[in-house]
Amino acid sequence: MTERMRERRTDDEFRLLDNRRRANSHKIGRRNNEFKIEENKRRADAHKIERQSDEMKIEENKRRADAHKIERQNDELKIEENKRKAEALKIERQNDEFKTQENERRLKSLKIKREEEEYKEEERRRNASRMRMSRDKYENNFHLMKLNYESKIKEGPTHICSCCGGLWFEYSIRELTIEMLTNKGLKKEFIDNVCYLKNTIVKLCVTCRKDIMLNKVPNLCLSNGLAFYEVPDCLKILTELEERLISPRIPFMVIRTLGFCKQFGLKGNLVNVPMNVDTNVSILPRSFSDTHTIQLKLMRQMKNKNAFMYETIRPKVVHTAIKYLIEQELYKDEGIVISNDWIKEYSNERENFIVNDEDKKLNVNENRGEVFDDDDDDDWNELDDKPISPGDTETLLNDETNNQNDIGIKFAPGENNRPISILMDLKVDELTFPKIYCGKQRKIKENVRLTYAKIAKSELRMFDRRCGRVSKLFFTYKKLQTRKFSDAISINLRKTKNTKNVTVAQMLNRDYVNGLIHTDDAFTFLRCDRSSPAFWEMKKKELLAMFRQLGCPTIFLTLSAAETKWSEIIVILTQVLENKVITLEEAENLSYEKKCDLIRKDPVTCVRYFEHRLKCLWEILLAPCGPFEGNGLEDKYIRVEFQFRGSPHIHVFIWLKNAPKYDKNNPKSIEQCIEFIDKLISVNAKPTEFSEELINVQRHKHSHTCKKHVKNGIKCRFGIPYFPMRKTMILEPFSDDEKFTKKEREEISKNRQNVIEELGKISKDTDNSLTFEEFLEHVNINEEEYIKMIRSELKKAKVFLKRAPNEIRINAYNSMIMSLHRANMDIQFILDPYSCLMYCVDYINKSENGMSKLLREALNKLKKGNSTVKERLIVIANKFLNSSEISAQEAVYHILSIPLSISSRSTVFINTNR
């Protein structure tokens, strides 16, 4: 039957009919599900057996691949198939085992491919191209950049490094697990040693991570002896004056409040005076209860009328604390004991004290102009080891108020005690601040090389904020500054201007010594301090070099800090200081006093946040879609300064590409400059880019800092109120050929006086709706006479912005920068190199002029004397130390080595005298 059928199927017509009949029969049969399942199973088994043959398998795979390739030429089919595959893969990857296996398979496959150099190079090009396209797309989308900026400025130094214990921003931290570190080849014992703070997730800052990955213990690792001891309860509750009573050292220094925010500032030098703790404690009453409080006055000298520290203290708390401390190793080594007689003796006498709750708060003197007759700042030489008169010391906190009453205990613990140099006193930190170090000495491992500067940085960045207090901050700053000067003097004695080495014969030659003093070498050792005139003189030369090489800058920009207005910093400070998370709305609703208190308590976090916020802002200022769109930023020079209230602000010179250059003889140039200014600068009182409330930070309010005494009275040194203008104009002074008659000069003077008086009245009404034309009618003057009046007082070309009468107190701003920065700013277009150099001189030297004068006076006195070189340099350094003033935030800049000037160009000076 089979052979007969085979013969008949050789006929093509029969075979075709037979196949058709069989197909119909099979189609009918497959309508039965059981038959269909059975047949599929039979076919699968048969196919499985066939695919055991490698040749058959390869041939079939090739046939399928060719068929699939042809099918995927249809775009619709390809899209549909990709979609189906993606959905199937998404479902499969919900299974963790499958997901892990697939990742491993992909990783192995990629590893094999990367062994080929061509693939590796292609992958690099592909990644670089993708990143470049992504960055270009991001930098050309201002809305996207603004959203990213607003997200970034909410971040603060709140992430703790497990190794050094420092607080860092999120971008400085890498999160790892113990398993990941082990896979890097690190041993478990090493990981336990470097990761001092034990957590499931190990967080490492960039510096620590770099050393750890090299199998090295970072210098600032807490396990090296930098970890703080836990503060016992008896020390936690001590006030400032209570701590002074139990500390063997008192750092006398004048600390004052600055401005309306009451931030702290330091004036003069620090004097380290040893104390007798037993004597201090013995002045307290011999009978007291747990709740007994007394008023105590810490005097500089008993003959003085007013106290420097005046506070309500608790004798019971003081005695509990000192009992704990005398049992500690450090106090035992120093031989500090408390007399038993004091504890045994009791007196029935009761002191008549008046105690008020508000007295428990430390009041700081706000009278900055107070001078004391018995002070001589130059008597104390921190850099010398000669005996010093102990009566000429400063105090820890200046609290001399004129309305103090005579109720309370008075004592002068530093009287008749000889000061000790903080450089010679090896345990001065621990003995001065028992509340921080708990009466125990810091024990750094022997094989670890750490300078005091590095230790200070570690303490300020630590998650434990105990070293952020103002007295410790200023103490650290002064110790670092004194050490720098001491080292600089030693180095400078071995250097001269014209020779490489100093010989004995030169040192004995009086002409050589006088030559050293007369040359700049007498001041160059001060360059080590970034607040000295010598340092900023060097920076001024670098800036002038930029002017010569790059030409006149285009823009002069000023950006200030507004800590109380920035809710983000208040949220961060609350988290860091109080370990409490609040929302931006809650931060905004906090009282002004509470915000100021948070800012005062942690100037370190305030400084680091200000720098972070500026870093985020510069990312937008440098972008193609930023405020300088069409005129890319080519170069910049930044100078950080500090306001009277203690907060930082920056001054920036900016060079822009293709910016117009002012030429008074070229009308087209003038027109281009005015168009550029209108595009970049505004004084509009009703902006569309940000809320009108933000304009209030741009509205000038006269204060004692802006008052300038002139011939006819007092005037604002910023020239506010500004003159209203119908349009932006660049006005030139009259030339020497354009002379006025006496009558014309009188008329101009009369008009000017009338306009100024009227502007003074209008400036008080911010809601006035006068137009420029109505203002001219009001002062009875036409526009030509008005412009003539303004030009008559000019000495150089000046930009006058388009300004309505209700905008005469508003500082110039850029709308885009203002909407991002949300703090006071100023922006000016620089007309010519001369103006630019004047800005340079004014802003680089303005804060150092007084100090330079003092140093010159000291130098003139030294020229007449018979001092040695060392003595002369010490006198100059001492004059600087005793006369300098610094705010808490500026001290942070110095301790953390944050740059105070930044340039887009490096400078090399070439000696052209050879």
Summary of the structure (lengths in Angstrom):
residues: 914
radius of gyration: 38.7
end to end distance: 118.8
largest distance: 140.5
contacts: 2586
relative contact order: 0.09
helix: 50%
strand: 12%
